[in-house]
Amino acid sequence: MLAIIRTIVVVLLSICICVFGLIYCLFSPRNPRHVATFGRMFGRMAPILGLKVDLRYPSAMVTRQNCIYIANHQNNYDMVTAASMVQPRTVTVGKKSLLWIPFFGQLYWLTGNLLIDRENRSRAHGTISEIVKHIKKKNISIWMFPEGTRSRGRGLLPFKMGAFHAAIAAGVPVVPICVSNTSNNKIRLNRWNNGLVIVEILPPVDTAPYGREQVRELAAHCRDIMAARLVELDAEVARREGRAGPKKAG
């Protein structure tokens, strides 16, 4: 019964946020400030799912430098965990099929997020150029999921190179974001308390030492940093919840 009630409440609230957002964004369509605003609205639904979300920022965040954020992508619960961490003037990159999700897809586009055709590999270079153009001309940051798909409890998947090509081409740092485990029965809708999730922005990785030939080296370096930190975050969550430590994420 609890799972049914939660599902109904989350669906209704999501529709309300989307309808309100569609009306609100019509006054300034595709303004990149909207993404953080509505990301935080979705994040406020975490307690409804029995989650306590601990958001952590590095001290260097005060610089507010344009960058490319990269985050691990686990499942649909990222909408109420990772979404809370979207920074001002940051837009995300998603697949074009999102546009066809009623209410949400239209809000996703209207808030200024970028839609790409992931099935058309021949346009990959054009996509990177578009991302670089948006960073430079619109003075924004980009949020990407370098795994390219949801991991669904399989640990941190291999990274695709698009985010790192774009960061090097735009001359901006890569900022990793780690979300502790929300898979493998961590969240059960019929359980009151689903515990703690930690979302942490790590210090920026300078891309200046890397050229186009070192893009895989940059990607591997960022993945190693994230994999190591995810192990630490999952271990911390386990300690605070009184459970055994997690297996290695990498």
Secondary structure as GFF3:
##gff-version 3
##sequence-region A 1 250
A	DSSP	alpha_helix	2	25	.	.	.	ID=ss1
A	DSSP	alpha_helix	33	43	.	.	.	ID=ss2
A	DSSP	three_ten_helix	46	49	.	.	.	ID=ss3
A	DSSP	beta_strand	52	56	.	.	.	ID=ss4
A	DSSP	three_ten_helix	59	63	.	.	.	ID=ss5
A	DSSP	beta_strand	68	71	.	.	.	ID=ss6
A	DSSP	three_ten_helix	76	79	.	.	.	ID=ss7
A	DSSP	three_ten_helix	82	85	.	.	.	ID=ss8
A	DSSP	beta_strand	90	95	.	.	.	ID=ss9
A	DSSP	three_ten_helix	96	100	.	.	.	ID=ss10
A	DSSP	alpha_helix	104	110	.	.	.	ID=ss11
A	DSSP	beta_strand	114	116	.	.	.	ID=ss12
A	DSSP	three_ten_helix	121	123	.	.	.	ID=ss13
A	DSSP	alpha_helix	124	138	.	.	.	ID=ss14
A	DSSP	beta_strand	141	144	.	.	.	ID=ss15
A	DSSP	alpha_helix	162	170	.	.	.	ID=ss16
A	DSSP	beta_strand	174	179	.	.	.	ID=ss17
A	DSSP	beta_strand	196	201	.	.	.	ID=ss18
A	DSSP	three_ten_helix	212	214	.	.	.	ID=ss19
A	DSSP	alpha_helix	215	241	.	.	.	ID=ss20
###
